[in-house]
Amino acid sequence: MSFFKSPARPTLRSVIGRGHLIVALLAISMASLSLTLLGVLALRVYADHNLHLIARSINYTVEAAVVFNDSAAATEALALIASTGEVADAQVLDARGRVLAHWERPETGLLTDLEMQIARAFLEKPITVPIMHQGQEIGSIALTGHGGSLLRFLLSGLVGIVLCIAVSAWVALYLARRQLRGITGPLRSLADVAHAARRERAFDVRVPPAEIAELDNLGNDFNALLDELEAWQTHLQSENETLAHQASHDSLTGLPNRAFFEGRLIRALRSASKLNERVAVLFLDSDRFKGINDNFGHAAGDAVLMAVASRVRAQLREEDLVARLGGDEFAILLTPLHRIEDAERIAEKIIASMEMPIALPGSTSVLTSLSIGIAVYPDHGTTPGALLNAADAAMYQAKRVSRGGQHTAGSEPPVVHVQSRS
């Protein structure tokens, strides 16, 4: 016996939903990173071009200060222009390379360090622009850009990526659920129908149509299989009912056989014992059957048996039971029985029903009679065997006195019914 449970398998809904989400997130992430990279490259070109424009402006402004070697004027002009642009460090050098003016963006803590790191990583190297006067180089300007704009761009790009991923995840989940309804719905219906067919043998349940062609075809094929199974089940039930009827009924007369009769008698005695009721068993035997069978053939004997079965059945109540025990012997179960006289009255009616001739094949008719023995529970026996034996003995007693009569077990003398002859 295993003490470890098998791991729960993922559902189709979770697998497809997770796949949609992963694909959407990867697609959005790759697109966002690509756009961010392109933006960084474009911003790098823009920053370099902007530094050249700032250097040109400084060049025009400090030209005179460089000519006259005026450090204060050069510093003032440099600070005025550099502070308004994307400049981290600016220097004005004279013709000998000495620093005439210097400006550096004020430190603002961690953000400035981060901007400088971004500038070193993504922007062009510091630029140097010569200062010209009357066709001669009288100095130069050195500028270093800072990554403030680039940092803001990257931060906005990061925010955009996060928002795009969040929106994409929601859209992916929505589309996945919408698509899953068209896939998992029919599959769930198919699984429910298969479960009902396997567990409950409900072959009459069918899979509903699906919007997706492949799933609809699968459902139709499964319904066709259920149609065949239902037809086969109906055929088997019919065959089983036929076999059960054949096993418990006489093939000639259609009456229940001895096994069926004894089973019903057992249940009737059990019920009578609980309810303190009486039950009667009548044993019937044909008086002239052997002579008819020998003189007219088996077909005539079969006709007599069918006629006897029909006439006996016609004299009984709906709840009473008549069975063919074998040959020309029949048995009747009367339950409940209120008085013994009721059983004797029914026996009289059965004997009287035999006064009419029975038609045989070939336009011939014969007369026959029945001798009947009656036994009553619990007077004459308390078990099925005892009652049948008592009724059988009473029938032979009736036959010895006069054929076509009846006799009740334990009664003396037997009641004799003289049958008229025509």
N, C-alpha and C positions, 0 to 999 in steps of 0.2 A: 504494500500500500504506500503510495507516494504522499509525502507530507508537504510537497512544494506545489503551489498552484502555478499553472502556466500563465505567462505574462499576458495581460490584456492586449488584444490586437487592436490597432487603430482602426477607426471607422473610415469608410470611403469619404464621408463628409469632412472629417478632420484632415485626411491626406490631401484631398483636392483643395480645401480651404488653405492649408498651410503652403501648398505649392503655389497657389495664386498670390499669396502674401509675399512669399520669398521672391518670386519672379518680379512682382511689382516693386518691391523694395530695392532689389538689385538694379532694375532698369532705371528707377528714379535716382538712385545713388550714383550710378555710372553717368547718367545724363547731367546730374548736378555737378559732379566732379569735373566732367569735361567742360561744362560751361564756366566753372570757376577757374580752371586752368587757362581757358581762352581769355577770360576776363583779366587774369593776372598778366598774361603776355601783352594784352592790349594796354593795360595800365602801365606796364613797364615801358613800353614805347612812348606812351603819353607822358610819363614822368621824365624820361630823358629829353623829350622835346621841350617840355616845360622848363627844365633846368637850363637848356640852351637859350630859351627866351629870357629867363631871369638874368642869365649871365650877360646877354646882349644889353639888357636894360641897365645893369650895373656898369657895364662898359661905358655907355654913353654918359652916365651920371658921374663916375669918378675919374673920367679922363683928365679933366682939368686939375683935380686934386693930385693926381699922379704926376702930371707935368710939373706942378709947383711943389711936389713932395709934401703936401699938406695932409698929415696923418689924421688930424681931427676931422677935417671935412670928408675925407675918404671914409672914415669910420662911421660918421653920421649918415652919409649917403648909403653906405653898405647896409647898415642896420635898418634904414627906412625901407629899402626894397626887399632885403632877404627875409625880414620878419613877416612879410605878407605872402610869401610863397612857400612851396614845399621844400624848404632848405633846412638842413640840420647844421651845417657848418659852411662859412664863407670866408675867403681870404683874398686880399688885394696885395699883390706882390709888385715890387718895382723891377726895374730892368735887371738888377743884380740878384733878384730872387729873395730880397729881404721883405718881411711882412710889413706892409704899410698900414693895413687895416684888417681887423679880424672880428668876426661876429659868430656867435654860437647860440643855438636855440637853448633857452633856459631848461634846466632839468625839472621834470615833473614826476619823478619816481619811477615806479614799475612800468607805467605805460610808455614812458620815453625809451626805456631800455628795450621794451618789446618792439617799439617802432624801429629802433636802430637795428635790432636783430633781423627784422623783416626786410629792412632796406638793404642790409648786407647780403641777405639770402636771395632776394628777388630782383632788386634794382640794379641798374648799370653801375659801374665803378664811378668814383668822383670825376667830374669833367674839369678841364683847364682850357680857358679861352684867353687868347692874347689881347692886350689893350694896344690899339694902334693910334698913332698921332702923326699925321702928315707922312703916312706910308712907312713909318718906323714903329717897331715894337718897343713900347716904353714900359711895359709891365704885363701882368697876367692876373686872371681871376680864377680861383679854385673853388668849386662848389661841390658840396656833398648833399644829396637828397635824403629825406627821411620818409619813413613808411607810414605816416599818419593816414593818408588816403587809402593806401593799400590795406592797412589794418582794418579801416572801416569797411572797405570792400569785402575783405575776407570774413569779417564778422557778419555783415549783412548776407553774404553768400551762405555762411553757415546757418544763419537763421532761416534763410530761404530753403536750404536743404532739409532742415528739420521739419519745417512746415510742409514741404512737398512730400516728405516721407510719411508724415502723419496723415495728410490728405490722401496720399496714394494708398496707405494701409487701409484707411476707411473705405475708399472706393473699391479696393481689391476685395475686401471682406464682403462688401455689399454685392458686388458682381459675382463673387464666388457663391454666396448664399443663394442669389437669384438663379445662377446656373445649376447649383446643386439641387434646387427644388425640382428641376426638370430631369435630373439624373437619379438622385436618391429616392425621390417619390415613387416612380415606377418600380425601382428595385426593391423598395420597402414593401410595396404592394405584392410584388412577386414573391418576396420572402414570406410574407404573412400567409399568402395562399398556399405556398409549399409547406409551411409549418402546419396549417390547418389540414392539408391533405395527408401529411405524414402522421401527425399526432391524433387527429380526430376522424380521419378517413372522410373528410368533407370534400368529396370530389365534385360537388355541385357549385363550389365557389369559383369565381373567375377573376382573372387579372384585368383591371380596367385599361382602356386605351391610354397610350403615352404620346406626348408631342414629338419626341425624338424617334426617328424612323427605326433605328436599330433596336431600341428598347421596345417599341411597339411590335416589331416583328418577333422579338423574343417572347413578349407576352402572348402574342397570337399562337406561336408554336407551343408554348406551355399550356394555353387553353385547349389547343387541339389534343395535346397529350392527356389533359384532364378529361376531355370528352371520351377518349378511348378507355381510360381507366374507369370512368363512370359506367360506360357501356359494359365493360368487362365485369365490374362489380355487380351490376344489375343482372348480368348473365349468370354469374356465380351464385348470387342470392336465389335466382330462379331455379338453378340446378340444385342448390342445397335444399330449397323448399320441396322440390319435386322428389329428391332422394329421401328427405325426411318423411314426406307423405307416403312414398312407396314402402319405406321401412315400417311404418306404423299402420298401414291400411291394406286391405285385401284388394288385389288388382282386378278381380272379377266383379265383385259387388260394390266396390268403393267404400265398404264399411271398415271401421277400425278393426285391427287384428287382435289376437289374444294378448300380445305384449302391451298394446295400447290400453286394452280393457283392464288388464290387471293393474297397470299403473294408475288408471283413474279410480279403480276400486280401492287401492291402498289409500289414496288421498281422501276418498269419500269416507272410508271407515275412520280415518284419523280425525276428520272434521266432525263426523257423527259422534265420536267419543268425547270430543270437547264440548259439543253443543247438546249432548244427550238426546240425539235424534236416532231414527231408525232408517235402515237401508235395506232394499230388497234386491235380490239377484234372481233372475229368471233364466232357466236353462231350456233351450228350445232344440228339438230334434225333428227332422222330417221323417214321416212314417213310411213313405213309398219312394224315397229318392233312389235307392239302389235298383229297384225294379225299373223305374223310368230310365235311369242311366244305362241299364243293361239292354232294355228293349228298344229304346229310341236313340241311344248314342250319347256321347259326351256333350254335343251341342245342345241337345234337349235338356240334359242335366244342368248345364250352365244357365239355360233360359229359366229353369225352375228356381235355381238359387237366386238369380237376379230378381225374379218376381217375388219370391218370399222376402228378400231383403227390402224391397220397395214397400210391400204391404205391411210388414212389421214396423218399419220406420214411420209409416203414415198413422199408426195407432198410438204413437208415443208423444209425450210433451217435448218441447224444445230442449229442456235441460236434461232429458233422459238420454241414455246411451245404449245403442245396440251395436254388437260386434259379431263378426264371424270368427268362431274359434277354430274352424277347420272342417273340411268335408261338408256335411249338411247340418252341422251343429252351430247354434247361435246363442248369444248370451245378452241379457238386458240388465242394465243398472238403473234402478229407480231411486232417486235421492232428491229431496228427503221424502220419506214415506210416513204418512200420518197413521194409516191403518192397514192391516194385512188385507182387508177387503178391497182396498184400492188396487193392490197388486193383482188380486184374483180377478177384479173387474177388467183390468187391462189385458190379462191373459185371455179372458173370454172374448174380448174384442179382437184380439189377434187370431184366435182360433176361428172366430166367425168370418174374418177377412179371407180365410182360405177356402170358403165354400164356393167361390167363383172359379171356373176352370182357368188353367194357365195355358196360353197359346204357345205352341212350339213351332219351330221352323218346319215349313212344309204343310201349312194349313191344318195342323193337328193340335188338339188340346187335351190336357190331362187334368185330373183332380188329385190333389195331395192334401195332407193334413199335418199339423204340428202337435207334438206332445210336449207339454210344458211342466217343468218342475220349479217350485218357488221356495226360496230360503230367505229368511229375514235376520238382519243383524239387530240386536245381539241375541235374539231368541235361538237361532239355529247355528250360530258360529260367530266368532269374534275375529277371525283372520280371513284373508281372501281365499286361501286354500280350503278352509273349513266351509265357508259359504258356498263356494263352487261345488265342492264335493256333496254338500247337503242338497243343493239344487239339482245336481246331476242324479243323485239317488232318488229324489222326488220325481224327476222326469221319467226314470225307468219304472217307478211305481205307477205313474199315470199310464205309461205305455203297456204295462202288464194288465192293467184293468181294462182299458179301452183306448185304442189309438184315437188321436184327435181330442184328448182330454188334458186336464191339468191336475196337479196335486201339489199341496203345500207340505213341506217337511214337517213331520210330527203330527199331522192331522189324520184322523181316521173317521169314516172311510173317505177315499178320494172323491173329489167332485168330478162327475163324468159328464162330458158334453157329447151328445150323440149328433154326428154330422149327417145332414141330409144328403142323399145321393140323387142325382138326376141323370 
